[in-house]
Amino acid sequence: MAGNVLVVGAGGVSSVAVHKMAMNAEIFGKITLASRTKSKCDDIAASVKARTGVEVATAALDAMDVAATVALIRETGAELVVNVALPYQDLVLMDACLEAGVHYLDTANYEPEDEAKFEYHWQWAYQDKFKEAGLTAILGSGFDPGVTSVFATWLRKHKLDGIRQLDVLDCNGGDNGKAFATNFNPEINIREVTADAKHWEGGEWVISPAMSHKVNFDFPEVGPKNMYLMYHEELESLSTHFPEIERARFWMTFGDAYINHVTVLQNIGMTAITPVMHDGHEIIPLQFLKTVLPDPGDLGALTKGKTCIGDIATGPAKDGSGEKTFYIYNICDHEECYAEVGSQAVAYTTGVPAMIGAAMVLGGQWKAPGVWNMEQLDPDPFMEMLNTQGLPWQVHELDAPVDF
Ligand code: NDP
Protein backbone atom coordinates (compact mmCIF):
# COMPACT_ATOMS: atom_id res chain seq x y z
CA MET A 1 0.00 0.00 0.00
CA ALA A 2 1.23 3.49 -0.86
CA GLY A 3 2.49 5.65 2.05
CA ASN A 4 1.99 9.37 2.65
CA VAL A 5 5.02 11.62 2.66
CA LEU A 6 5.83 15.18 3.74
CA VAL A 7 8.63 16.80 1.72
CA VAL A 8 10.24 19.85 3.36
CA GLY A 9 12.09 22.41 1.19
CA ALA A 10 11.13 23.57 -2.30
CA GLY A 11 14.44 24.09 -4.12
CA GLY A 12 16.07 22.31 -7.06
CA VAL A 13 16.50 18.93 -5.34
CA SER A 14 12.97 18.97 -3.93
CA SER A 15 11.44 19.65 -7.33
CA VAL A 16 13.05 16.52 -8.81
CA ALA A 17 12.22 14.34 -5.80
CA VAL A 18 8.54 15.40 -5.85
CA HIS A 19 8.20 14.87 -9.63
CA LYS A 20 9.69 11.39 -9.29
CA MET A 21 7.46 10.54 -6.30
CA ALA A 22 4.43 11.51 -8.37
CA MET A 23 5.66 9.17 -11.13
CA ASN A 24 5.64 6.29 -8.60
CA ALA A 25 2.09 6.50 -7.29
CA GLU A 26 2.07 2.83 -6.25
CA ILE A 27 4.71 3.72 -3.60
CA PHE A 28 3.85 7.32 -2.71
CA GLY A 29 0.29 8.07 -1.60
CA LYS A 30 -0.53 11.63 -0.61
CA ILE A 31 2.46 13.92 -1.25
CA THR A 32 2.60 17.18 0.74
CA LEU A 33 5.27 19.75 -0.08
CA ALA A 34 6.09 22.44 2.49
CA SER A 35 8.64 25.24 2.58
CA ARG A 36 9.01 28.72 4.00
CA THR A 37 7.86 30.21 0.69
CA LYS A 38 4.58 28.53 -0.26
CA SER A 39 4.62 29.97 -3.79
CA LYS A 40 7.71 27.85 -4.57
CA CYS A 41 5.77 24.74 -3.48
CA ASP A 42 2.81 25.80 -5.63
CA ASP A 43 5.07 26.21 -8.69
CA ILE A 44 6.46 22.70 -8.23
CA ALA A 45 2.96 21.28 -7.63
CA ALA A 46 1.73 22.95 -10.86
CA SER A 47 4.60 21.43 -12.85
CA VAL A 48 3.95 17.98 -11.32
CA LYS A 49 0.24 18.24 -12.16
CA ALA A 50 1.02 19.28 -15.75
CA ARG A 51 3.58 16.50 -16.29
CA THR A 52 2.00 13.62 -14.38
CA GLY A 53 -1.60 14.56 -13.51
CA VAL A 54 -0.85 13.95 -9.80
CA GLU A 55 -2.03 16.52 -7.20
CA VAL A 56 0.59 17.60 -4.65
CA ALA A 57 -0.70 19.37 -1.52
CA THR A 58 1.32 22.43 -0.44
CA ALA A 59 1.84 24.32 2.80
CA ALA A 60 3.92 27.15 4.28
CA LEU A 61 6.30 25.88 6.96
CA ASP A 62 9.33 27.19 8.81
CA ALA A 63 11.00 23.93 9.78
CA MET A 64 12.84 25.64 12.63
CA ASP A 65 9.43 25.66 14.38
CA VAL A 66 9.19 22.07 15.65
CA ALA A 67 5.61 22.42 16.93
CA ALA A 68 4.42 23.67 13.53
CA THR A 69 6.17 20.76 11.77
CA VAL A 70 4.65 18.22 14.17
CA ALA A 71 1.18 19.72 13.56
CA LEU A 72 1.67 19.53 9.78
CA ILE A 73 2.92 15.92 9.93
CA ARG A 74 -0.21 14.95 11.89
CA GLU A 75 -2.51 16.89 9.57
CA THR A 76 -1.07 15.25 6.44
CA GLY A 77 -0.94 11.73 7.86
CA ALA A 78 2.65 11.44 6.59
CA GLU A 79 4.62 8.30 7.55
CA LEU A 80 7.90 9.82 6.44
CA VAL A 81 9.47 13.29 6.32
CA VAL A 82 11.88 13.88 3.42
CA ASN A 83 14.17 16.76 4.32
CA VAL A 84 15.38 18.51 1.18
CA ALA A 85 15.60 21.91 2.87
CA LEU A 86 19.07 22.90 4.10
CA PRO A 87 21.50 21.06 6.42
CA TYR A 88 20.68 23.61 9.15
CA GLN A 89 17.20 22.05 9.46
CA ASP A 90 18.33 18.43 10.00
CA LEU A 91 18.19 18.30 13.80
CA VAL A 92 14.91 20.20 14.23
CA LEU A 93 13.27 17.95 11.63
CA MET A 94 14.61 14.84 13.39
CA ASP A 95 13.12 16.21 16.63
CA ALA A 96 9.77 16.78 14.91
CA CYS A 97 9.78 13.23 13.48
CA LEU A 98 10.43 11.74 16.93
CA GLU A 99 7.62 13.79 18.45
CA ALA A 100 5.16 12.92 15.69
CA GLY A 101 6.30 9.27 15.52
CA VAL A 102 7.32 9.19 11.82
CA HIS A 103 10.41 8.20 9.81
CA TYR A 104 13.05 10.68 8.58
CA LEU A 105 15.32 10.98 5.51
CA ASP A 106 17.72 13.70 4.33
CA THR A 107 20.39 14.35 1.68
CA ALA A 108 23.09 16.24 3.61
CA ASN A 109 24.48 16.08 7.13
CA TYR A 110 23.78 18.69 9.79
CA GLU A 111 25.85 21.85 9.81
CA PRO A 112 25.63 24.63 12.35
CA GLU A 113 24.95 27.91 10.49
CA ASP A 114 27.87 29.76 12.04
CA GLU A 115 30.54 27.10 11.35
CA ALA A 116 31.25 25.14 8.12
CA LYS A 117 31.61 21.81 9.97
CA PHE A 118 30.44 18.75 8.08
CA GLU A 119 30.29 16.15 10.83
CA TYR A 120 27.88 13.32 11.62
CA HIS A 121 28.18 13.28 15.40
CA TRP A 122 25.18 15.56 15.92
CA GLN A 123 22.91 13.21 13.97
CA TRP A 124 24.52 9.96 15.16
CA ALA A 125 23.65 11.13 18.70
CA TYR A 126 19.97 10.45 17.78
CA GLN A 127 20.66 6.71 17.37
CA ASP A 128 19.08 5.57 20.66
CA LYS A 129 16.10 7.89 20.37
CA PHE A 130 15.14 6.55 16.93
CA LYS A 131 15.81 2.95 17.96
CA GLU A 132 13.68 3.22 21.10
CA ALA A 133 10.87 4.88 19.15
CA GLY A 134 11.00 2.10 16.51
CA LEU A 135 11.62 4.72 13.80
CA THR A 136 14.04 4.85 10.88
CA ALA A 137 16.28 7.81 10.02
CA ILE A 138 18.23 7.63 6.74
CA LEU A 139 21.10 10.09 6.40
CA GLY A 140 22.50 11.38 3.11
CA SER A 141 20.21 9.90 0.44
CA GLY A 142 21.47 12.07 -2.44
CA PHE A 143 24.19 11.15 -4.95
CA ASP A 144 27.25 11.98 -2.90
CA PRO A 145 26.65 11.17 -0.14
CA GLY A 146 24.08 8.60 -1.11
CA VAL A 147 24.51 6.68 -4.34
CA THR A 148 28.31 6.71 -4.05
CA SER A 149 27.98 5.12 -0.58
CA VAL A 150 25.59 2.48 -1.95
CA PHE A 151 28.00 1.86 -4.87
CA ALA A 152 30.77 1.12 -2.35
CA THR A 153 28.53 -1.25 -0.41
CA TRP A 154 27.45 -3.03 -3.60
CA LEU A 155 31.09 -3.58 -4.63
CA ARG A 156 31.82 -4.89 -1.13
CA LYS A 157 28.83 -7.23 -1.27
CA HIS A 158 29.34 -8.59 -4.80
CA LYS A 159 32.92 -8.01 -5.99
CA LEU A 160 35.39 -7.34 -3.17
CA ASP A 161 35.96 -8.90 0.24
CA GLY A 162 36.82 -5.48 1.60
CA ILE A 163 37.82 -2.05 0.28
CA ARG A 164 41.43 -1.08 0.78
CA GLN A 165 41.30 2.14 -1.22
CA LEU A 166 38.27 4.19 -2.23
CA ASP A 167 38.17 7.28 -4.45
CA VAL A 168 34.84 9.04 -5.02
CA LEU A 169 34.97 11.01 -8.29
CA ASP A 170 32.33 13.69 -8.91
CA CYS A 171 32.47 15.19 -12.39
CA ASN A 172 30.07 17.76 -13.76
CA GLY A 173 30.95 18.16 -17.42
CA GLY A 174 27.99 20.51 -17.93
CA ASP A 175 28.11 24.12 -19.11
CA ASN A 176 25.40 26.68 -18.28
CA GLY A 177 26.91 29.61 -20.18
CA LYS A 178 27.12 31.78 -17.02
CA ALA A 179 30.40 33.41 -15.96
CA PHE A 180 29.90 31.95 -12.47
CA ALA A 181 27.07 29.87 -11.03
CA THR A 182 26.89 26.99 -8.59
CA ASN A 183 25.01 23.78 -9.40
CA PHE A 184 23.14 23.64 -6.12
CA ASN A 185 22.49 26.01 -3.22
CA PRO A 186 25.37 28.57 -3.59
CA GLU A 187 25.79 29.07 0.15
CA ILE A 188 26.18 25.35 0.89
CA ASN A 189 28.31 24.77 -2.23
CA ILE A 190 30.77 27.59 -1.45
CA ARG A 191 31.05 26.59 2.23
CA GLU A 192 31.99 23.11 0.99
CA VAL A 193 34.59 24.10 -1.62
CA THR A 194 36.35 26.70 0.52
CA ALA A 195 36.77 24.32 3.47
CA ASP A 196 40.16 22.60 3.97
CA ALA A 197 40.64 19.39 1.95
CA LYS A 198 40.75 16.31 4.17
CA HIS A 199 41.17 12.65 3.31
CA TRP A 200 41.49 9.39 5.26
CA GLU A 201 44.93 7.76 5.12
CA GLY A 202 46.36 5.04 7.36
CA GLY A 203 43.88 5.52 10.18
CA GLU A 204 43.94 9.31 10.38
CA TRP A 205 42.75 12.46 8.64
CA VAL A 206 45.26 14.24 6.42
CA ILE A 207 44.46 17.94 6.00
CA SER A 208 45.58 20.14 3.10
CA PRO A 209 44.56 23.64 1.91
CA ALA A 210 41.35 23.89 -0.18
CA MET A 211 41.88 23.23 -3.92
CA SER A 212 45.62 22.58 -3.51
CA HIS A 213 45.71 19.08 -5.04
CA LYS A 214 44.66 18.83 -8.70
CA VAL A 215 44.59 15.77 -11.00
CA ASN A 216 43.51 15.52 -14.63
CA PHE A 217 41.24 12.49 -15.15
CA ASP A 218 39.64 11.20 -18.35
CA PHE A 219 35.96 10.65 -17.46
CA PRO A 220 33.85 8.22 -19.51
CA GLU A 221 31.58 10.08 -22.02
CA VAL A 222 32.77 13.45 -20.63
CA GLY A 223 36.51 13.52 -21.39
CA PRO A 224 39.49 14.88 -19.47
CA LYS A 225 38.73 17.28 -16.60
CA ASN A 226 40.68 18.74 -13.70
CA MET A 227 39.45 17.35 -10.40
CA TYR A 228 40.41 18.61 -6.96
CA LEU A 229 40.85 16.81 -3.67
CA MET A 230 38.14 17.95 -1.22
CA TYR A 231 36.58 16.92 2.03
CA HIS A 232 33.12 15.42 1.70
CA GLU A 233 30.95 14.12 4.51
CA GLU A 234 30.68 10.51 3.31
CA LEU A 235 34.41 10.03 3.99
CA GLU A 236 33.60 10.16 7.71
CA SER A 237 30.81 7.58 7.62
CA LEU A 238 32.51 5.26 5.10
CA SER A 239 35.79 5.16 7.04
CA THR A 240 33.76 4.46 10.21
CA HIS A 241 31.55 1.73 8.78
CA PHE A 242 34.20 0.10 6.55
CA PRO A 243 37.11 0.04 9.03
CA GLU A 244 39.36 -1.86 6.59
CA ILE A 245 39.65 1.24 4.36
CA GLU A 246 43.27 2.40 4.34
CA ARG A 247 42.74 5.39 2.07
CA ALA A 248 39.52 7.24 1.20
CA ARG A 249 39.42 10.39 -0.89
CA PHE A 250 36.84 12.62 -2.57
CA TRP A 251 37.46 14.48 -5.84
CA MET A 252 35.33 17.05 -7.63
CA THR A 253 35.85 18.67 -11.03
CA PHE A 254 35.95 22.44 -11.40
CA GLY A 255 36.78 24.56 -14.45
CA ASP A 256 39.48 27.23 -14.27
CA ALA A 257 36.87 30.03 -14.41
CA TYR A 258 35.06 28.59 -11.37
CA ILE A 259 38.31 28.35 -9.40
CA ASN A 260 39.29 31.91 -10.34
CA HIS A 261 35.93 33.31 -9.24
CA VAL A 262 35.96 31.45 -5.91
CA THR A 263 39.56 32.56 -5.27
CA VAL A 264 38.73 36.22 -5.88
CA LEU A 265 35.52 36.05 -3.83
CA GLN A 266 37.42 34.42 -0.98
CA ASN A 267 40.29 36.93 -1.16
CA ILE A 268 37.91 39.89 -0.87
CA GLY A 269 35.92 38.38 2.00
CA MET A 270 32.69 37.62 0.13
CA THR A 271 32.64 33.95 1.20
CA ALA A 272 32.84 34.75 4.94
CA ILE A 273 30.13 33.34 7.21
CA THR A 274 30.71 35.71 10.12
CA PRO A 275 28.43 38.80 10.21
CA VAL A 276 29.66 42.27 9.14
CA MET A 277 27.93 45.65 9.51
CA HIS A 278 26.69 47.14 6.22
CA ASP A 279 24.81 50.45 6.18
CA GLY A 280 23.69 49.94 9.76
CA HIS A 281 22.55 46.34 9.15
CA GLU A 282 24.28 43.13 10.07
CA ILE A 283 24.79 40.93 6.99
CA ILE A 284 26.61 37.66 6.34
CA PRO A 285 28.73 38.14 3.19
CA LEU A 286 28.14 34.60 1.88
CA GLN A 287 24.36 34.96 2.29
CA PHE A 288 24.44 38.27 0.40
CA LEU A 289 26.53 36.61 -2.31
CA LYS A 290 23.87 33.89 -2.63
CA THR A 291 21.27 36.62 -3.25
CA VAL A 292 23.17 38.04 -6.22
CA LEU A 293 24.29 34.75 -7.81
CA PRO A 294 22.14 32.86 -10.34
CA ASP A 295 19.53 30.59 -8.74
CA PRO A 296 20.61 27.00 -9.60
CA GLY A 297 16.92 26.22 -10.11
CA ASP A 298 16.92 28.56 -13.13
CA LEU A 299 19.88 26.88 -14.84
CA GLY A 300 18.00 23.81 -16.08
CA ALA A 301 17.08 25.22 -19.48
CA LEU A 302 20.62 26.53 -20.04
CA THR A 303 22.77 23.57 -19.01
CA LYS A 304 24.23 21.20 -21.57
CA GLY A 305 26.61 18.23 -21.14
CA LYS A 306 26.82 15.30 -18.75
CA THR A 307 27.71 14.40 -15.19
CA CYS A 308 29.74 11.31 -14.35
CA ILE A 309 29.83 10.42 -10.66
CA GLY A 310 31.14 7.20 -9.15
CA ASP A 311 33.66 5.25 -7.11
CA ILE A 312 36.97 3.59 -7.86
CA ALA A 313 37.53 0.86 -5.29
CA THR A 314 40.41 -1.56 -4.78
CA GLY A 315 40.52 -4.61 -2.55
CA PRO A 316 40.80 -8.42 -2.46
CA ALA A 317 38.48 -10.00 -5.05
CA LYS A 318 35.64 -12.19 -3.76
CA ASP A 319 36.64 -14.96 -6.19
CA GLY A 320 40.10 -15.25 -4.61
CA SER A 321 41.86 -13.93 -7.74
CA GLY A 322 43.93 -11.37 -5.80
CA GLU A 323 43.60 -7.60 -5.62
CA LYS A 324 41.11 -6.06 -8.06
CA THR A 325 40.01 -2.52 -8.89
CA PHE A 326 36.50 -1.59 -10.06
CA TYR A 327 35.10 1.69 -11.38
CA ILE A 328 31.34 2.03 -10.83
CA TYR A 329 29.54 5.15 -12.06
CA ASN A 330 26.45 6.80 -13.46
CA ILE A 331 26.33 9.16 -16.43
CA CYS A 332 23.53 11.68 -16.50
CA ASP A 333 22.67 14.11 -19.30
CA HIS A 334 21.59 17.65 -18.27
CA GLU A 335 19.26 18.15 -21.26
CA GLU A 336 17.55 14.76 -20.82
CA CYS A 337 16.87 15.59 -17.15
CA TYR A 338 15.42 18.94 -18.13
CA ALA A 339 13.13 17.32 -20.69
CA GLU A 340 11.87 14.80 -18.10
CA VAL A 341 11.35 16.91 -14.96
CA GLY A 342 12.41 20.50 -15.80
CA SER A 343 15.70 20.41 -13.81
CA GLN A 344 19.41 20.06 -14.59
CA ALA A 345 21.40 16.91 -13.78
CA VAL A 346 22.88 18.03 -10.44
CA ALA A 347 19.40 18.46 -8.94
CA TYR A 348 18.28 15.27 -10.77
CA THR A 349 21.14 13.11 -9.48
CA THR A 350 20.27 14.23 -5.92
CA GLY A 351 16.46 14.26 -6.13
CA VAL A 352 16.10 10.80 -7.68
CA PRO A 353 18.09 9.04 -4.88
CA ALA A 354 16.08 11.01 -2.30
CA MET A 355 12.94 9.55 -3.86
CA ILE A 356 14.46 6.03 -4.00
CA GLY A 357 15.60 6.20 -0.36
CA ALA A 358 12.07 7.29 0.58
CA ALA A 359 10.66 4.38 -1.44
CA MET A 360 12.97 1.98 0.44
CA VAL A 361 11.58 3.21 3.79
CA LEU A 362 7.92 3.21 2.72
CA GLY A 363 8.31 -0.17 0.98
CA GLY A 364 9.91 -1.73 4.06
CA GLN A 365 13.26 -2.71 2.45
CA TRP A 366 15.08 -0.15 4.59
CA LYS A 367 12.69 0.14 7.51
CA ALA A 368 14.85 -0.63 10.56
CA PRO A 369 14.78 1.28 13.84
CA GLY A 370 17.79 3.54 14.25
CA VAL A 371 19.87 6.16 12.41
CA TRP A 372 21.55 4.82 9.28
CA ASN A 373 24.06 5.98 6.72
CA MET A 374 23.40 4.60 3.27
CA GLU A 375 26.35 2.17 3.23
CA GLN A 376 24.89 0.32 6.24
CA LEU A 377 21.82 -0.86 4.32
CA ASP A 378 21.25 -3.58 1.70
CA PRO A 379 22.38 -2.01 -1.59
CA ASP A 380 20.53 -4.37 -3.95
CA PRO A 381 16.95 -2.99 -3.99
CA PHE A 382 18.29 0.58 -4.18
CA MET A 383 20.64 -0.33 -7.07
CA GLU A 384 17.73 -1.95 -8.95
CA MET A 385 15.65 1.21 -8.63
CA LEU A 386 18.53 3.39 -9.85
CA ASN A 387 18.40 1.45 -13.11
CA THR A 388 14.65 1.88 -13.53
CA GLN A 389 14.30 5.45 -12.24
CA GLY A 390 16.67 7.34 -14.52
CA LEU A 391 20.14 6.79 -13.00
CA PRO A 392 21.49 3.61 -14.64
CA TRP A 393 24.96 2.56 -13.50
CA GLN A 394 27.87 0.67 -15.03
CA VAL A 395 30.74 -1.20 -13.45
CA HIS A 396 34.08 -1.93 -15.14
CA GLU A 397 37.24 -3.57 -13.94
CA LEU A 398 40.36 -1.39 -14.22
CA ASP A 399 43.78 -2.88 -14.96
CA ALA A 400 45.39 -1.56 -11.80
CA PRO A 401 44.60 0.41 -8.67
CA VAL A 402 44.57 4.13 -9.37
CA ASP A 403 47.35 6.16 -7.84
CA PHE A 404 46.70 9.86 -8.38
P1 NDP B 1 17.83 25.15 -2.42
O1 NDP B 1 18.48 26.29 -1.75
O2 NDP B 1 17.50 25.24 -3.87
O3 NDP B 1 16.46 24.81 -1.65
C1 NDP B 1 16.38 24.75 -0.27
C2 NDP B 1 14.93 24.89 0.12
O4 NDP B 1 14.85 24.75 1.54
C3 NDP B 1 14.32 26.24 -0.23
O5 NDP B 1 13.06 26.03 -0.81
C4 NDP B 1 14.20 26.93 1.13
O6 NDP B 1 13.15 27.76 1.48
C5 NDP B 1 13.98 25.72 2.03
N1 NDP B 1 14.26 26.09 3.42
C6 NDP B 1 15.35 26.71 3.93
N2 NDP B 1 15.19 26.94 5.23
C7 NDP B 1 13.98 26.45 5.57
C8 NDP B 1 13.24 26.40 6.76
N3 NDP B 1 13.69 26.91 7.91
N4 NDP B 1 12.02 25.81 6.74
C9 NDP B 1 11.51 25.30 5.58
N5 NDP B 1 12.16 25.35 4.41
C10 NDP B 1 13.38 25.91 4.41
O7 NDP B 1 18.72 23.85 -2.12
P2 NDP B 1 18.97 22.57 -3.03
O8 NDP B 1 17.66 22.07 -3.54
O9 NDP B 1 20.06 22.88 -3.98
O10 NDP B 1 19.56 21.54 -1.94
C11 NDP B 1 18.71 20.91 -1.01
C12 NDP B 1 19.52 20.02 -0.09
O11 NDP B 1 20.16 19.01 -0.85
C13 NDP B 1 20.64 20.75 0.67
O12 NDP B 1 20.67 20.26 1.99
C14 NDP B 1 21.89 20.34 -0.05
O13 NDP B 1 23.02 20.36 0.79
C15 NDP B 1 21.53 18.93 -0.45
N6 NDP B 1 22.31 18.40 -1.58
C16 NDP B 1 22.80 17.12 -1.47
C17 NDP B 1 23.52 16.56 -2.51
C18 NDP B 1 23.95 15.14 -2.44
O14 NDP B 1 24.38 14.59 -3.46
N7 NDP B 1 23.86 14.44 -1.31
C19 NDP B 1 23.84 17.33 -3.73
C20 NDP B 1 23.20 18.62 -3.78
C21 NDP B 1 22.49 19.14 -2.72
P3 NDP B 1 12.34 28.88 0.77
O15 NDP B 1 11.04 28.24 0.54
O16 NDP B 1 12.24 30.05 1.66
O17 NDP B 1 13.13 29.21 -0.42
Residues whose N, C-alpha, C, O or C-beta is under 5 A from the ligand:
A	BS01	NDP	G9 A10 G11 G12 V13 S14 S35 R36 T37 K40 L61 D62 A63 M64 V84 A85 L86 P87 T107 A108 G142 F143 D144 P145 G146 F184 N185 I188 T350
